[in-house]
């Protein structure tokens, strides 16, 4: 949008937004244009005050023609919640979007050098749009950052409430009390904070299955439907010592019975990101893995 009725944006109104609304300032004043994001902010204020002008600022009211013009503009709110490494900004999106949620995912990957499977977390270190937004080092250090079991079960940053939500945890075999059933040739242990369930567990080199503990095949793992035990089978190991020699450094990922919330409000200023229509938003992590995220755009109807 250019100027309205050939009238330019009043400087006191620019000042009002500059001081109160996330430092989002119109791109120009005088001969400059009014940014679309600025229009969206005024439209939101118009709705908030039920169509009444904003309280005066410097004893001057928001001009009626400006309120009227903004109130006639309609926007569609669109949230992209796909699990991707890079997302495309929709056509017609305003200059600023909001990053509502950023999650992690753990992938089972075959290492070409060792020819063995390993688990790789996707800890996002920066979000790259028109600008680069670094994730604060304190958030990167939170327990469980970058980890997740499935596209619907993962740890994430809740930007709106400024919290980190941990739903997935991990533990190494060397830190658990391992037990062995010689009759079933099955190894198992109890993890007190694990949510009961069969398929909410993952280990490199093992296939997660929805089976009873006494029906596992070689190199399969499962939880149980009646307790917080984790059960697995490797027929090449016939004792706990043999198993530990092979797997002690392996991690077991599992779903927590009760999610853990961590306050990260000191490390999040706001969740606005500057984007370019038809540009991209990239969630940078070491292995360029897809991650869960929610980005909300305003698109002119």
Buried (B, 14 or more C-beta within 10 A) or exposed (E): EEEBEEEBBBEBBBEBBEEEBBEBBBEBBEEEBBBBBBBBBBBBBBEEEEEEBBEEBEEEBBBEEBBEBBEEBEBEEBEBEEBBBEBEBBEBBBBBBBBBBBBBBBBBEEEEEEEEBBBBBBBBBEBBBBEEBEBEEEBBEBEBBBBBBBEEBBBBBBBEEBBBBBBBBBBEBEEBEBEBEEEBBBBBBEBEEBBBBBBBBBBBBBBBBEBEBEEBEEBBBBBBEEBBBBBBBBEEBEEEEEBBEBBEEBBBBBBBBEEBEBEBEEBBEEBBBBBEBEBBBBBBBEEEBBBBBBBBBBBBE
